[in-house]
């Protein structure tokens, strides 16, 4: 299954291809199996996964996917400041 998601903010994108139209950023995601995390329209998520050779995000069953909550912002900022 493939889909396109809007980005609020991207941390450590690596080779992920980000499309920008005005202020709106989006990425294409590939979810290769039924056991992959499900995303619901209108929700905000923190996603950590892999990037394929075409620059698309890949969410596998082992990918980190959690609903975003305001207290997560400080944690994400700290992760972004780490060197690797």
N, CA, C and O atoms as a printed pandas DataFrame, in Angstrom:
     atom_number atom_name residue_name chain_id  residue_number  x_coord  y_coord  z_coord
0              1         N          UNK        A               1    0.842   -1.160    0.000
1              2        CA          UNK        A               1    0.000    0.000    0.000
2              3         C          UNK        A               1    0.897    1.235    0.000
3              4         O          UNK        A               1    1.935    1.259    0.661
4              5         N          UNK        A               2    0.489    2.256   -0.744
5              6        CA          UNK        A               2    1.234    3.506   -0.793
6              7         C          UNK        A               2    0.323    4.661   -0.412
7              8         O          UNK        A               2   -0.894    4.587   -0.579
8              9         N          UNK        A               3    0.913    5.708    0.091
9             10        CA          UNK        A               3    0.140    6.890    0.440
10            11         C          UNK        A               3    1.044    8.097    0.532
11            12         O          UNK        A               3    2.269    7.979    0.539
12            13         N          UNK        A               4    0.428    9.250    0.602
13            14        CA          UNK        A               4    1.155   10.498    0.765
14            15         C          UNK        A               4    0.702   11.134    2.063
15            16         O          UNK        A               4   -0.496   11.218    2.334
16            17         N          UNK        A               5    1.656   11.582    2.867
17            18        CA          UNK        A               5    1.327   12.220    4.142
18            19         C          UNK        A               5    1.932   13.621    4.178
19            20         O          UNK        A               5    2.982   13.877    3.590
20            21         N          UNK        A               6    1.252   14.512    4.873
21            22        CA          UNK        A               6    1.746   15.878    5.063
22            23         C          UNK        A               6    2.687   15.905    6.253
23            24         O          UNK        A               6    2.491   15.182    7.230
24            25         N          UNK        A               7    3.703   16.738    6.165
25            26        CA          UNK        A               7    4.675   16.877    7.247
26            27         C          UNK        A               7    4.448   18.173    8.004
27            28         O          UNK        A               7    4.207   19.223    7.409
28            29         N          UNK        A               8    4.528   18.086    9.310
29            30        CA          UNK        A               8    4.549   19.284   10.136
30            31         C          UNK        A               8    5.998   19.702   10.325
31            32         O          UNK        A               8    6.336   20.880   10.209
32            33         N          UNK        A               9    6.853   18.726   10.617
33            34        CA          UNK        A               9    8.279   18.963   10.799
34            35         C          UNK        A               9    9.004   17.655   10.524
35            36         O          UNK        A               9    8.483   16.580   10.821
36            37         N          UNK        A              10   10.194   17.740    9.963
37            38        CA          UNK        A              10   10.984   16.552    9.665
38            39         C          UNK        A              10   12.316   16.639   10.397
39            40         O          UNK        A              10   12.999   17.660   10.330
40            41         N          UNK        A              11   12.684   15.569   11.095
41            42        CA          UNK        A              11   13.950   15.466   11.801
42            43         C          UNK        A              11   14.754   14.346   11.161
43            44         O          UNK        A              11   14.216   13.267   10.914
44            45         N          UNK        A              12   16.017   14.579   10.892
45            46        CA          UNK        A              12   16.929   13.546   10.390
46            47         C          UNK        A              12   16.323   12.784    9.215
47            48         O          UNK        A              12   16.039   11.591    9.324
48            49         N          UNK        A              13   16.128   13.464    8.111
49            50        CA          UNK        A              13   15.430   12.892    6.965
50            51         C          UNK        A              13   16.291   11.977    6.108
51            52         O          UNK        A              13   15.754   11.159    5.361
52            53         N          UNK        A              14   17.611   12.092    6.194
53            54        CA          UNK        A              14   18.472   11.247    5.374
54            55         C          UNK        A              14   18.183   11.474    3.899
55            56         O          UNK        A              14   18.212   12.613    3.434
56            57         N          UNK        A              15   17.904   10.399    3.147
57            58        CA          UNK        A              15   17.654   10.512    1.708
58            59         C          UNK        A              15   16.167   10.567    1.371
59            60         O          UNK        A              15   15.788   10.337    0.222
60            61         N          UNK        A              16   15.320   10.868    2.357
61            62        CA          UNK        A              16   13.877   10.965    2.143
62            63         C          UNK        A              16   13.567   12.126    1.202
63            64         O          UNK        A              16   14.055   13.239    1.402
64            65         N          UNK        A              17   12.758   11.868    0.178
65            66        CA          UNK        A              17   12.358   12.902   -0.767
66            67         C          UNK        A              17   11.153   13.650   -0.211
67            68         O          UNK        A              17   10.086   13.068   -0.016
68            69         N          UNK        A              18   11.329   14.936    0.040
69            70        CA          UNK        A              18   10.255   15.777    0.580
70            71         C          UNK        A              18    9.797   16.720   -0.520
71            72         O          UNK        A              18   10.595   17.464   -1.090
72            73         N          UNK        A              19    8.489   16.681   -0.812
73            74        CA          UNK        A              19    7.898   17.559   -1.810
74            75         C          UNK        A              19    7.310   18.761   -1.095
75            76         O          UNK        A              19    6.620   18.616   -0.087
76            77         N          UNK        A              20    7.583   19.946   -1.616
77            78        CA          UNK        A              20    7.058   21.148   -0.972
78            79         C          UNK        A              20    6.279   21.971   -1.985
79            80         O          UNK        A              20    6.777   22.279   -3.069
80            81         N          UNK        A              21    5.036   22.329   -1.616
81            82        CA          UNK        A              21    4.193   23.212   -2.419
82            83         C          UNK        A              21    3.755   24.339   -1.498
83            84         O          UNK        A              21    2.852   24.166   -0.678
84            85         N          UNK        A              22    4.390   25.481   -1.634
85            86        CA          UNK        A              22    4.120   26.577   -0.705
86            87         C          UNK        A              22    4.674   26.218    0.659
87            88         O          UNK        A              22    5.845   25.861    0.784
88            89         N          UNK        A              23    3.834   26.311    1.686
89            90        CA          UNK        A              23    4.275   25.957    3.034
90            91         C          UNK        A              23    3.997   24.500    3.372
91            92         O          UNK        A              23    4.411   24.025    4.429
92            93         N          UNK        A              24    3.306   23.783    2.493
93            94        CA          UNK        A              24    2.933   22.399    2.758
94            95         C          UNK        A              24    4.025   21.449    2.281
95            96         O          UNK        A              24    4.430   21.493    1.120
96            97         N          UNK        A              25    4.498   20.592    3.181
97            98        CA          UNK        A              25    5.486   19.574    2.837
98            99         C          UNK        A              25    4.806   18.214    2.893
99           100         O          UNK        A              25    3.938   17.980    3.735
100          101         N          UNK        A              26    5.203   17.315    1.990
101          102        CA          UNK        A              26    4.635   15.971    2.009
102          103         C          UNK        A              26    5.682   14.957    1.578
103          104         O          UNK        A              26    6.665   15.294    0.920
104          105         N          UNK        A              27    5.450   13.709    1.963
105          106        CA          UNK        A              27    6.312   12.599    1.563
106          107         C          UNK        A              27    5.437   11.425    1.157
107          108         O          UNK        A              27    4.291   11.303    1.588
108          109         N          UNK        A              28    5.999   10.569    0.322
109          110        CA          UNK        A              28    5.313    9.338   -0.057
110          111         C          UNK        A              28    5.767    8.234    0.876
111          112         O          UNK        A              28    6.955    8.103    1.173
112          113         N          UNK        A              29    4.810    7.440    1.337
113          114        CA          UNK        A              29    5.099    6.313    2.220
114          115         C          UNK        A              29    4.678    5.017    1.559
115          116         O          UNK        A              29    3.682    4.965    0.838
116          117         N          UNK        A              30    5.448    3.975    1.812
117          118        CA          UNK        A              30    5.117    2.631    1.358
118          119         C          UNK        A              30    4.921    1.770    2.597
119          120         O          UNK        A              30    5.768    1.746    3.489
120          121         N          UNK        A              31    3.800    1.067    2.642
121          122        CA          UNK        A              31    3.519    0.127    3.731
122          123         C          UNK        A              31    3.361   -1.244    3.078
123          124         O          UNK        A              31    2.282   -1.566    2.581
124          125         N          UNK        A              32    4.427   -2.061    3.071
125          126        CA          UNK        A              32    4.457   -3.273    2.257
126          127         C          UNK        A              32    3.586   -4.441    2.723
127          128         O          UNK        A              32    3.410   -5.388    1.957
128          129         N          UNK        A              33    3.040   -4.423    3.925
129          130        CA          UNK        A              33    2.250   -5.583    4.365
130          131         C          UNK        A              33    1.121   -5.161    5.295
131          132         O          UNK        A              33    1.064   -4.016    5.743
132          133         N          UNK        A              34    0.230   -6.098    5.578
133          134        CA          UNK        A              34   -0.924   -5.814    6.434
134          135         C          UNK        A              34   -0.553   -5.621    7.899
135          136         O          UNK        A              34   -1.348   -5.073    8.662
136          137         N          UNK        A              35    0.630   -6.055    8.309
137          138        CA          UNK        A              35    1.059   -5.909    9.702
138          139         C          UNK        A              35    1.748   -4.574    9.958
139          140         O          UNK        A              35    2.149   -4.286   11.086
140          141         N          UNK        A              36    1.885   -3.760    8.914
141          142        CA          UNK        A              36    2.513   -2.451    9.055
142          143         C          UNK        A              36    1.593   -1.525    9.833
143          144         O          UNK        A              36    0.378   -1.723    9.834
144          145         N          UNK        A              37    2.153   -0.513   10.497
145          146        CA          UNK        A              37    1.320    0.416   11.268
146          147         C          UNK        A              37    0.268    1.090   10.387
147          148         O          UNK        A              37    0.558    1.493    9.260
148          149         N          UNK        A              38   -0.950    1.209   10.905
149          150        CA          UNK        A              38   -2.023    1.891   10.191
150          151         C          UNK        A              38   -2.045    3.362   10.575
151          152         O          UNK        A              38   -1.850    3.713   11.739
152          153         N          UNK        A              39   -2.282    4.208    9.601
153          154        CA          UNK        A              39   -2.370    5.644    9.834
154          155         C          UNK        A              39   -3.797    6.089    9.539
155          156         O          UNK        A              39   -4.391    5.678    8.543
156          157         N          UNK        A              40   -4.335    6.926   10.406
157          158        CA          UNK        A              40   -5.689    7.443   10.209
158          159         C          UNK        A              40   -5.629    8.887    9.733
159          160         O          UNK        A              40   -4.813    9.680   10.204
160          161         N          UNK        A              41   -6.493    9.207    8.806
161          162        CA          UNK        A              41   -6.569   10.559    8.253
162          163         C          UNK        A              41   -6.907   11.564    9.359
163          164         O          UNK        A              41   -7.770   11.309   10.199
164          165         N          UNK        A              42   -6.218   12.705    9.349
165          166        CA          UNK        A              42   -6.499   13.765   10.304
166          167         C          UNK        A              42   -5.745   13.664   11.619
167          168         O          UNK        A              42   -5.867   14.554   12.460
168          169         N          UNK        A              43   -4.970   12.605   11.821
169          170        CA          UNK        A              43   -4.201   12.434   13.050
170          171         C          UNK        A              43   -2.757   12.870   12.811
171          172         O          UNK        A              43   -2.279   12.843   11.677
172          173         N          UNK        A              44   -2.072   13.266   13.862
173          174        CA          UNK        A              44   -0.649   13.620   13.802
174          175         C          UNK        A              44    0.158   12.488   14.413
175          176         O          UNK        A              44   -0.164   12.000   15.496
176          177         N          UNK        A              45    1.214   12.068   13.712
177          178        CA          UNK        A              45    2.022   10.935   14.144
178          179         C          UNK        A              45    3.500   11.298   14.195
179          180         O          UNK        A              45    3.958   12.216   13.514
180          181         N          UNK        A              46    4.223   10.562   15.010
181          182        CA          UNK        A              46    5.678   10.540   14.963
182          183         C          UNK        A              46    6.018    9.232   14.265
183          184         O          UNK        A              46    5.616    8.159   14.715
184          185         N          UNK        A              47    6.755    9.321   13.170
185          186        CA          UNK        A              47    7.100    8.140   12.378
186          187         C          UNK        A              47    8.610    8.013   12.285
187          188         O          UNK        A              47    9.308    8.992   12.021
188          189         N          UNK        A              48    9.105    6.816   12.499
189          190        CA          UNK        A              48   10.521    6.518   12.297
190          191         C          UNK        A              48   10.589    5.210   11.535
191          192         O          UNK        A              48   10.139    4.169   12.013
192          193         N          UNK        A              49   11.159    5.279   10.343
193          194        CA          UNK        A              49   11.236    4.089    9.506
194          195         C          UNK        A              49   12.434    4.176    8.585
195          196         O          UNK        A              49   13.404    4.879    8.870
196          197         N          UNK        A              50   12.359    3.461    7.486
197          198        CA          UNK        A              50   13.441    3.417    6.514
198          199         C          UNK        A              50   13.070    4.234    5.282
199          200         O          UNK        A              50   11.933    4.679    5.127
200          201         N          UNK        A              51   14.059    4.420    4.413
201          202        CA          UNK        A              51   13.856    5.105    3.138
202          203         C          UNK        A              51   14.319    4.161    2.042
203          204         O          UNK        A              51   15.408    3.595    2.130
204          205         N          UNK        A              52   13.484    3.984    0.989
205          206        CA          UNK        A              52   13.885    3.102   -0.108
206          207         C          UNK        A              52   14.756    3.858   -1.105
207          208         O          UNK        A              52   15.038    5.042   -0.920
208          209         N          UNK        A              53   15.185    3.163   -2.172
209          210        CA          UNK        A              53   16.100    3.758   -3.146
210          211         C          UNK        A              53   15.462    4.893   -3.935
211          212         O          UNK        A              53   16.177    5.686   -4.546
212          213         N          UNK        A              54   14.134    4.991   -3.937
213          214        CA          UNK        A              54   13.442    6.069   -4.645
214          215         C          UNK        A              54   13.140    7.264   -3.741
215          216         O          UNK        A              54   12.493    8.217   -4.176
216          217         N          UNK        A              55   13.600    7.222   -2.489
217          218        CA          UNK        A              55   13.395    8.326   -1.568
218          219         C          UNK        A              55   12.056    8.306   -0.854
219          220         O          UNK        A              55   11.682    9.284   -0.208
220          221         N          UNK        A              56   11.323    7.188   -0.966
221          222        CA          UNK        A              56   10.034    7.068   -0.278
222          223         C          UNK        A              56   10.251    6.489    1.111
223          224         O          UNK        A              56   11.134    5.656    1.315
224          225         N          UNK        A              57    9.443    6.935    2.059
225          226        CA          UNK        A              57    9.486    6.364    3.395
226          227         C          UNK        A              57    8.875    4.973    3.382
227          228         O          UNK        A              57    7.889    4.734    2.686
228          229         N          UNK        A              58    9.451    4.054    4.145
229          230        CA          UNK        A              58    8.941    2.686    4.228
230          231         C          UNK        A              58    8.600    2.391    5.681
231          232         O          UNK        A              58    9.466    2.439    6.554
232          233         N          UNK        A              59    7.333    2.085    5.934
233          234        CA          UNK        A              59    6.889    1.707    7.276
234          235         C          UNK        A              59    6.716    0.199    7.310
235          236         O          UNK        A              59    5.769   -0.339    6.736
236          237         N          UNK        A              60    7.626   -0.475    7.980
237          238        CA          UNK        A              60    7.566   -1.926    8.138
238          239         C          UNK        A              60    6.918   -2.246    9.480
239          240         O          UNK        A              60    6.683   -1.336   10.275
240          241         N          UNK        A              61    6.622   -3.524    9.756
241          242        CA          UNK        A              61    6.030   -3.857   11.057
242          243         C          UNK        A              61    6.875   -3.400   12.244
243          244         O          UNK        A              61    6.328   -3.167   13.323
244          245         N          UNK        A              62    8.178   -3.266   12.079
245          246        CA          UNK        A              62    9.045   -2.843   13.170
246          247         C          UNK        A              62    9.260   -1.338   13.257
247          248         O          UNK        A              62    9.994   -0.876   14.130
248          249         N          UNK        A              63    8.638   -0.564   12.373
249          250        CA          UNK        A              63    8.803    0.891   12.384
250          251         C          UNK        A              63    8.137    1.499   13.607
251          252         O          UNK        A              63    7.105    1.022   14.077
252          253         N          UNK        A              64    8.748    2.560   14.109
253          254        CA          UNK        A              64    8.205    3.266   15.267
254          255         C          UNK        A              64    7.109    4.207   14.784
255          256         O          UNK        A              64    7.364    5.099   13.975
256          257         N          UNK        A              65    5.896    4.012   15.277
257          258        CA          UNK        A              65    4.753    4.847   14.919
258          259         C          UNK        A              65    3.942    5.109   16.173
259          260         O          UNK        A              65    3.482    4.169   16.823
260          261         N          UNK        A              66    3.758    6.386   16.525
261          262        CA          UNK        A              66    2.982    6.736   17.712
262          263         C          UNK        A              66    2.246    8.044   17.436
263          264         O          UNK        A              66    2.746    8.907   16.714
264          265         N          UNK        A              67    1.054    8.184   18.017
265          266        CA          UNK        A              67    0.329    9.446   17.898
266          267         C          UNK        A              67    1.137   10.561   18.546
267          268         O          UNK        A              67    1.690   10.383   19.632
268          269         N          UNK        A              68    1.207   11.713   17.880
269          270        CA          UNK        A              68    1.946   12.859   18.402
270          271         C          UNK        A              68    1.140   13.530   19.503
271          272         O          UNK        A              68   -0.072   13.712   19.389
272          273         N          UNK        A              69    1.841   13.893   20.571
273          274        CA          UNK        A              69    1.264   14.684   21.658
274          275         C          UNK        A              69    2.247   15.809   21.964
275          276         O          UNK        A              69    3.452   15.650   21.774
276          277         N          UNK        A              70    1.738   16.937   22.434
277          278        CA          UNK        A              70    2.573   18.126   22.671
278          279         C          UNK        A              70    3.822   17.853   23.516
279          280         O          UNK        A              70    4.873   18.413   23.206
280          281         N          UNK        A              71    3.765   17.017   24.573
281          282        CA          UNK        A              71    4.987   16.771   25.358
282          283         C          UNK        A              71    6.115   16.108   24.557
283          284         O          UNK        A              71    7.267   16.138   24.989
284          285         N          UNK        A              72    5.807   15.516   23.411
285          286        CA          UNK        A              72    6.834   14.871   22.592
286          287         C          UNK        A              72    7.760   15.880   21.924
287          288         O          UNK        A              72    8.860   15.519   21.506
288          289         N          UNK        A              73    7.339   17.133   21.817
289          290        CA          UNK        A              73    8.121   18.124   21.082
290          291         C          UNK        A              73    9.517   18.308   21.663
291          292         O          UNK        A              73   10.486   18.384   20.907
292          293         N          UNK        A              74    9.644   18.381   22.984
293          294        CA          UNK        A              74   10.961   18.562   23.611
294          295         C          UNK        A              74   11.861   17.362   23.320
295          296         O          UNK        A              74   13.043   17.531   23.020
296          297         N          UNK        A              75   11.307   16.149   23.408
297          298        CA          UNK        A              75   12.073   14.941   23.119
298          299         C          UNK        A              75   12.573   14.956   21.674
299          300         O          UNK        A              75   13.730   14.621   21.419
300          301         N          UNK        A              76   11.719   15.340   20.733
301          302        CA          UNK        A              76   12.110   15.379   19.327
302          303         C          UNK        A              76   13.195   16.422   19.079
303          304         O          UNK        A              76   14.104   16.193   18.281
304          305         N          UNK        A              77   13.107   17.544   19.745
305          306        CA          UNK        A              77   14.138   18.575   19.612
306          307         C          UNK        A              77   15.474   18.055   20.127
307          308         O          UNK        A              77   16.511   18.311   19.514
308          309         N          UNK        A              78   15.468   17.332   21.239
309          310        CA          UNK        A              78   16.705   16.753   21.778
310          311         C          UNK        A              78   17.290   15.723   20.823
311          312         O          UNK        A              78   18.506   15.683   20.632
312          313         N          UNK        A              79   16.451   14.892   20.222
313          314        CA          UNK        A              79   16.926   13.894   19.252
314          315         C          UNK        A              79   17.548   14.595   18.053
315          316         O          UNK        A              79   18.585   14.163   17.550
316          317         N          UNK        A              80   16.929   15.662   17.598
317          318        CA          UNK        A              80   17.433   16.394   16.443
318          319         C          UNK        A              80   18.818   16.974   16.706
319          320         O          UNK        A              80   19.612   17.115   15.776
320          321         N          UNK        A              81   19.117   17.310   17.946
321          322        CA          UNK        A              81   20.409   17.908   18.288
322          323         C          UNK        A              81   21.522   16.885   18.484
323          324         O          UNK        A              81   22.683   17.267   18.631
324          325         N          UNK        A              82   21.195   15.588   18.489
325          326        CA          UNK        A              82   22.226   14.554   18.615
326          327         C          UNK        A              82   23.034   14.468   17.325
327          328         O          UNK        A              82   22.477   14.666   16.245
328          329         N          UNK        A              83   24.335   14.178   17.408
329          330        CA          UNK        A              83   25.182   14.191   16.219
330          331         C          UNK        A              83   24.934   13.058   15.224
331          332         O          UNK        A              83   25.291   13.204   14.054
332          333         N          UNK        A              84   24.346   11.947   15.631
333          334        CA          UNK        A              84   24.175   10.853   14.664
334          335         C          UNK        A              84   22.750   10.407   14.558
335          336         O          UNK        A              84   22.443    9.497   13.788
